[in-house]
């Protein structure tokens, strides 16, 4: 379309004039600057609002986590206390059972003691043993008295009641049952 240099110059001048006319009519861009500042401030305000809401949410989350931790600790403590209560309840039940058994045994013993004593074969046997023991003790006392009498009689006569040494026949002692054997006869094997 544009073939000559003068046409190109006319086109450049037209564009430059349009630019100058636009700048003159735009009043130096104050309207757009004002809109930019307004938009920037609104964006900063919305950003601060969002950040404050996020901070509030974070604080609420921390508060809920702390509450959850307290609840979990209290649940743990509650479970521990429940286990302790169950163990105490089991121990109490065992003690109550032991007490009831003791009461039952006491009642049974009271009934036993209120009944007349029946002859027990073991008691009769022990009574017989006691009687035979008393007889044996009486016999021992009799033998001790007899022994004392014999020792007094022997001391009065000057002879011991029983020989205290082996009897000697001639110049050698009397042989006992186990004295027979090689080397037992001192005459057969003279020493020295």
Secondary structure, DSSP 8 states (H G I E B T S, - for coil): ---SHHHHHHHHHHHHHHHHHHHHHTGGGHHHHHHHHHHHHHHHHHHHHHHHHHHHHHHHHHHHHHHHHHHHHHHHHHHHHHHHHHHHHHHHHHHHHHHHHHHHHHHHHHHHHHS-----HHHHHHHHHHHHHHHHHHHHHHHHHHHHHHHHHHHHHTS-SS-SS--EETTEE---GGG-STT--TTTS---
